Amino acid sequence: MIQVAIAGSSDPKPLGTAIRKAKEFARALPLNVILLTGGRGGIMEIVTEEFTKRGGIAVGILPYSDQGNKFNTIRIKTGLNPVERSGILIESADVLVVLGGGVGTMIEALMAYNLGVPVIVVTGTGYASDKLEELARDGYFDHKKIVKIIFTDDPREAAKLAVEIGGRKNEADNV
């Protein structure tokens, strides 16, 4: 199965535009994928709730011994701090979708790029991660051109692309 990871704000009260886009993404994501998240609140909880109430499987990769949000199907308590936990999240993903957030979200996007994990950034969320597009003017975060970053304002398109791109990476990894 394709493992689609998301990165998003853990703010207890996320921005309204980001909430709307997160819900649209979760509703458009097919149920034959595994959703990977940081397992906590904010955007992560919103996407997990929307996806699991349709019957999807969501894995929360949690820092420390956190319980995470109540919508996680599976909880993996890493015992690691949030940044270290992000390494497990990214390494386990076939693709990462950024749904709006701050420094933690942006670190996950840069980490994924550095590790060759495809990255899709949903823009227009109102969060600082929208500015990642300025960093990747030529479609890459740096001169190494490890993996092309895809930007879209449409969360439904992000879900479709995540499955397409994640499926290609999944197939390549299993050869």
C-alpha positions in Angstrom: 0.0 0.0 0.0 1.1 3.5 -0.7 2.0 5.5 2.5 1.1 9.1 2.2 2.5 11.3 5.0 1.2 14.7 5.8 2.9 17.7 7.5 0.8 20.3 9.1 0.4 22.7 12.0 -0.2 21.3 15.5 -1.9 24.6 16.5 -4.9 23.8 18.8 -6.9 26.3 16.7 -5.6 26.1 13.1 -6.3 28.8 10.5 -9.7 28.4 8.9 -8.4 28.2 5.3 -6.0 25.4 6.3 -8.8 23.5 8.1 -10.9 23.7 4.9 -8.1 22.5 2.7 -7.1 19.8 5.1 -10.6 18.4 5.2 -10.9 18.5 1.4 -7.5 16.7 1.1 -8.7 14.0 3.6 -12.0 13.5 1.7 -10.2 13.1 -1.6 -7.6 10.7 -0.4 -8.5 7.1 -1.5 -9.0 4.5 1.2 -6.4 2.2 -0.3 -3.5 4.2 1.1 -2.1 4.4 4.6 -2.1 7.9 6.1 0.9 8.8 8.1 0.9 11.8 10.4 2.8 13.1 13.5 -0.3 11.8 15.4 -1.0 14.9 17.4 -3.5 17.8 17.2 -4.2 20.6 14.8 -4.1 19.9 11.1 -2.9 16.3 11.8 -6.0 15.6 13.9 -8.4 17.2 11.4 -7.0 15.1 8.5 -7.0 11.9 10.6 -10.6 12.4 11.7 -11.8 13.0 8.2 -9.9 10.1 6.7 -10.7 7.5 9.4 -14.4 8.3 9.6 -14.5 7.1 6.0 -12.8 3.9 7.0 -9.2 4.8 6.2 -6.2 3.7 8.2 -4.1 6.4 9.9 -0.8 5.8 11.6 0.3 8.4 14.2 4.1 8.5 14.5 4.2 10.1 18.0 7.0 11.9 19.9 7.9 10.7 23.4 5.2 8.5 24.9 2.4 10.7 23.7 -1.1 9.2 23.2 -1.8 11.5 20.3 -5.2 12.3 18.9 -8.2 9.9 19.4 -8.6 9.3 15.7 -5.3 7.5 15.1 -6.0 3.9 14.0 -2.4 2.9 15.0 -0.1 4.8 17.4 3.6 4.4 17.3 5.2 5.9 20.4 8.8 6.6 19.3 10.2 7.9 22.6 11.9 10.5 20.4 11.6 14.3 20.4 9.4 15.8 17.7 12.2 16.5 15.3 13.7 13.0 15.6 10.2 11.5 15.2 9.9 13.4 12.0 12.8 11.3 10.6 10.7 8.2 11.1 7.6 9.8 9.5 9.6 10.9 6.4 11.6 7.7 6.0 8.3 5.7 6.1 6.6 7.8 3.5 6.2 7.3 -0.2 5.3 10.9 -0.6 4.8 13.9 1.8 2.0 16.4 1.5 2.4 19.8 3.2 -1.0 21.1 4.4 0.1 24.3 6.1 2.2 25.0 9.1 5.2 26.6 10.7 8.8 25.6 11.3 8.1 22.0 12.2 6.1 21.5 9.0 8.8 23.2 6.9 11.5 21.1 8.5 9.6 18.0 7.5 9.3 19.3 3.9 13.1 20.0 3.7 13.9 16.7 5.3 11.8 14.9 2.8 13.5 16.7 -0.1 16.9 15.9 1.3 16.0 12.2 1.6 14.5 12.1 -1.9 10.9 11.7 -0.8 8.6 13.4 -3.2 7.0 16.6 -1.7 3.6 18.2 -2.6 2.9 21.6 -1.0 -0.7 22.8 -0.7 -0.5 26.6 -0.9 -2.9 29.3 0.2 -3.2 27.9 3.7 -2.2 31.2 5.5 0.7 29.5 7.2 4.4 30.2 6.7 4.8 26.9 4.7 3.1 28.8 1.8 6.4 30.6 1.4 8.2 27.4 0.5 7.2 28.2 -3.1 9.6 31.2 -2.9 12.4 29.0 -1.8 11.8 26.6 -4.7 11.5 29.1 -7.5 12.9 26.6 -10.0 11.0 23.7 -8.5 13.8 22.6 -6.2 14.9 23.6 -2.7 18.5 23.9 -3.6 21.2 23.4 -6.3 21.3 19.6 -5.8 17.9 19.2 -7.5 17.2 16.0 -5.5 13.4 15.8 -6.1 11.1 18.3 -7.8 8.7 20.0 -5.4 5.1 20.3 -6.6 2.9 23.2 -5.5 -0.9 23.4 -5.8 -3.6 25.5 -4.3 -6.1 22.6 -4.7 -6.1 20.0 -1.9 -8.0 17.5 -4.1 -5.3 17.7 -6.8 -2.7 17.2 -4.0 -4.5 13.9 -3.0 -4.6 12.7 -6.6 -0.9 13.6 -7.1 0.1 12.0 -3.8 -1.3 8.6 -5.0 0.2 8.9 -8.4 3.7 10.0 -7.3 3.7 7.8 -4.1 2.7 4.8 -6.2 5.6 5.3 -8.5 8.0 5.6 -5.6 6.5 2.6 -3.8 6.9 0.5 -7.0 10.5 1.7 -7.4 11.4 0.9 -3.8 10.0 -2.6 -4.1 12.0 -3.6 -7.2 
